[in-house]
Amino acid sequence: MFEQLQDPPFVAIRQGIQRFVDEELRPMERELGLDAESPLPVEVLRKVWRRSAALGYYAACLPQALGGKGLGILEQCALKADLAASGCALAPHVLGDLGGPPRVGNMLKHATPEQLERYFLPVIRGERSTCFALTEPHSGSDVMSIRTRAVSDGDDLVITGHKHYISGAPFADFAIVMCVTDPETTPPAITAVLVDLDLPGVTVSHEYVPMSGQHIDADIVMDQVRVPRSCVLGGLGRGFALGMSRINVNRLLHCPSMLGLADRAYRMSLDYAGQRRQFGGPIARFQAIQHMLADMAAALWACESMIAQTAMLADAGGDLRMKAAACKLFVSERCFEIADKAVQIHGNVGVTRGHPVERTFRLLRMFRVFTGTSEIQRNTIAKAILEPASPAA
Ligand SMILES: Cc1cc2nc3c(=O)[nH]c(=O)nc-3n(C[C@H](O)[C@H](O)[C@H](O)COP(=O)(O)OP(=O)(O)OC[C@H]3O[C@@H](n4cnc5c(N)ncnc54)[C@H](O)[C@@H]3O)c2cc1C
């Protein structure tokens, strides 16, 4: 995947990450008996984050001035696809996808020097972990309907609310919490606040498990949690703009993870079709199986090409709104179809709980819901293509 990236320093990073996965993470997983559905002990994660930071990979997406390697979006896509295709449970932690530098990326430029020192630089060094908390039990796609309130009290804000299904919350040290600071305005003023998760009044609970079987999401309940005003990120009432500033790139950066997962399912299917014998020979000789493999290969190529084009547009500073939504919609739906075909080619093996293609099928299904459902992506695309033609435009 992304074979066009042949710049020697980048190739060295790519190979180094592959070695890190093969020579350090896989043995660690074997030794600790971890798989994609095991609860991951936070001490193990901290060890991975710090080791990845020491090797120079953890913050690779950030500019060099912040300790990163200044990688472009296309380069990040290639690394994320490789990591997802590795099938290694600890792989998402190499680049800090679940609580590290990519979670804060765009927001860093809004941080005060004090916030950088106390919150963000420790994240970049792999010492602390964060999460982004917007969704609430009654507020999903309709983000402006959030009810978590932050009320001014002297030099503090007092926060009460419930955030739901927050990735990385089970092992995060602090959350970037979206709160309503003025419900009277239209739309209500939403503010991003940094909330330490060990403060009095905060409860992190993870009583549910998504269909992927992973233990990486949790709810954050805040009851009269007092934080100093200095924890406001980007200014009062600026939270929605801040959240939206990361949404397009975020949508795009989910795509290589889906591609890597689907690519692995395809490769396993190719192998299986060559080995599994029925009616006196390998199932790969049946045209029905060949057509499924051909459809999978064609869809993978379409997804990779679309991701690369959109990533190059992002690297050139182009307008991503329609194209990131189109990319997330297309890639999530095609990759799920690839996983479905992989299950079919594997027969009873593929429907067996815990088999890698069965797991991939469940995991890829979820991508059609988070970071904007398929319907919300279609709404965004429709708005972008219809607005220029509308009488009001
Ligand atoms: C694994 C996972 C991880 C997540 N991580 C995070 C996180 O880190 N931080 C965070 O803040 N949130 C997170 N979320 C929440 C996620 O962003 C929401 O689940 C998502 O935005 C959809 O909201 P909802 O689930 O409440 O569905 P709803 O908004 O209730 O939607 C239900 C159905 O109605 C459809 N629908 C809703 N509105 C419209 C509309 N206007 N037009 C057409 N159809 C519509 C939807 O497409 C969907 O089919 C995560 C969710 C999951 C499952």
The ligand as an SDF file (V2000), in Angstrom:
LIG
                    3D

 53 58  0  0  0  0  0  0  0  0999 V2000
  -16.5350    2.7900   19.0610 C   0  0  0  0  0  0  0  0  0  0  0  0
  -16.9790    4.2100   19.2010 C   0  0  0  0  0  0  0  0  0  0  0  0
  -16.0410    5.1680   19.5590 C   0  0  0  0  0  0  0  0  0  0  0  0
  -16.4440    6.4970   19.7360 C   0  0  0  0  0  0  0  0  0  0  0  0
  -15.5270    7.4400   20.1630 N   0  0  0  0  0  0  0  0  0  0  0  0
  -15.9470    8.7080   20.4630 C   0  0  0  0  0  0  0  0  0  0  0  0
  -15.0460    9.6730   21.0290 C   0  0  0  0  0  0  0  0  0  0  0  0
  -13.8540    9.3970   21.2370 O   0  0  0  0  0  0  0  0  0  0  0  0
  -15.5300   10.9010   21.3490 N   0  0  0  0  0  0  0  0  0  0  0  0
  -16.8300   11.2540   21.1330 C   0  0  0  0  0  0  0  0  0  0  0  0
  -17.2010   12.3880   21.4550 O   0  0  0  0  0  0  0  0  0  0  0  0
  -17.7130   10.3560   20.6030 N   0  0  0  0  0  0  0  0  0  0  0  0
  -17.3050    9.1000   20.2630 C   0  0  0  0  0  0  0  0  0  0  0  0
  -18.1970    8.1730   19.7400 N   0  0  0  0  0  0  0  0  0  0  0  0
  -19.5670    8.5690   19.4780 C   0  0  0  0  0  0  0  0  0  0  0  0
  -19.8560    8.6730   17.9910 C   0  0  0  0  0  0  0  0  0  0  0  0
  -19.2400    9.7980   17.4620 O   0  0  0  0  0  0  0  0  0  0  0  0
  -21.3740    8.6390   17.8180 C   0  0  0  0  0  0  0  0  0  0  0  0
  -21.7830    7.3210   18.1010 O   0  0  0  0  0  0  0  0  0  0  0  0
  -21.7980    9.0330   16.4190 C   0  0  0  0  0  0  0  0  0  0  0  0
  -21.5720   10.4040   16.2040 O   0  0  0  0  0  0  0  0  0  0  0  0
  -23.2720    8.7430   16.1480 C   0  0  0  0  0  0  0  0  0  0  0  0
  -24.0760    9.1640   17.1940 O   0  0  0  0  0  0  0  0  0  0  0  0
  -25.1300    8.1400   17.8650 P   0  0  0  0  0  0  0  0  0  0  0  0
  -24.4030    6.8730   18.0510 O   0  0  0  0  0  0  0  0  0  0  0  0
  -25.7070    8.7900   19.0560 O   0  0  0  0  0  0  0  0  0  0  0  0
  -26.2340    7.9200   16.7730 O   0  0  0  0  0  0  0  0  0  0  0  0
  -27.4770    8.8870   16.4340 P   0  0  0  0  0  0  0  0  0  0  0  0
  -27.0010   10.2690   16.1600 O   0  0  0  0  0  0  0  0  0  0  0  0
  -28.5220    8.7160   17.4580 O   0  0  0  0  0  0  0  0  0  0  0  0
  -27.9570    8.2400   15.0680 O   0  0  0  0  0  0  0  0  0  0  0  0
  -28.7970    7.0880   14.9970 C   0  0  0  0  0  0  0  0  0  0  0  0
  -29.1260    6.8590   13.5280 C   0  0  0  0  0  0  0  0  0  0  0  0
  -29.8240    8.0050   12.9990 O   0  0  0  0  0  0  0  0  0  0  0  0
  -29.1230    8.5240   11.8820 C   0  0  0  0  0  0  0  0  0  0  0  0
  -29.2240    9.9880   11.8620 N   0  0  0  0  0  0  0  0  0  0  0  0
  -29.0470   10.8530   12.8960 C   0  0  0  0  0  0  0  0  0  0  0  0
  -29.1640   12.1220   12.4610 N   0  0  0  0  0  0  0  0  0  0  0  0
  -29.4090   12.0610   11.1380 C   0  0  0  0  0  0  0  0  0  0  0  0
  -29.6040   13.0290   10.1160 C   0  0  0  0  0  0  0  0  0  0  0  0
  -29.5660   14.3350   10.3690 N   0  0  0  0  0  0  0  0  0  0  0  0
  -29.8250   12.5820    8.8440 N   0  0  0  0  0  0  0  0  0  0  0  0
  -29.8530   11.2630    8.5540 C   0  0  0  0  0  0  0  0  0  0  0  0
  -29.6710   10.2980    9.4830 N   0  0  0  0  0  0  0  0  0  0  0  0
  -29.4370   10.6960   10.7490 C   0  0  0  0  0  0  0  0  0  0  0  0
  -27.6670    8.0820   12.0800 C   0  0  0  0  0  0  0  0  0  0  0  0
  -26.9540    8.0930   10.8510 O   0  0  0  0  0  0  0  0  0  0  0  0
  -27.8780    6.6780   12.6450 C   0  0  0  0  0  0  0  0  0  0  0  0
  -28.1360    5.7800   11.6030 O   0  0  0  0  0  0  0  0  0  0  0  0
  -17.8010    6.8560   19.5250 C   0  0  0  0  0  0  0  0  0  0  0  0
  -18.7240    5.8740   19.1350 C   0  0  0  0  0  0  0  0  0  0  0  0
  -18.3340    4.5630   18.9710 C   0  0  0  0  0  0  0  0  0  0  0  0
  -19.3510    3.5320   18.5750 C   0  0  0  0  0  0  0  0  0  0  0  0
  1  2  1  0
  2  3  1  0
  2 52  2  0
  3  4  2  0
  4  5  1  0
  4 50  1  0
  5  6  2  0
  6  7  1  0
  6 13  1  0
  7  8  2  0
  7  9  1  0
  9 10  1  0
 10 11  2  0
 10 12  1  0
 12 13  2  0
 13 14  1  0
 14 15  1  0
 14 50  1  0
 15 16  1  0
 16 17  1  0
 16 18  1  0
 18 19  1  0
 18 20  1  0
 20 21  1  0
 20 22  1  0
 22 23  1  0
 23 24  1  0
 24 25  2  0
 24 26  1  0
 24 27  1  0
 27 28  1  0
 28 29  2  0
 28 30  1  0
 28 31  1  0
 31 32  1  0
 32 33  1  0
 33 34  1  0
 33 48  1  0
 34 35  1  0
 35 36  1  0
 35 46  1  0
 36 37  1  0
 36 45  1  0
 37 38  2  0
 38 39  1  0
 39 40  1  0
 39 45  2  0
 40 41  1  0
 40 42  2  0
 42 43  1  0
 43 44  2  0
 44 45  1  0
 46 47  1  0
 46 48  1  0
 48 49  1  0
 50 51  2  0
 51 52  1  0
 52 53  1  0
M  END
$$$$
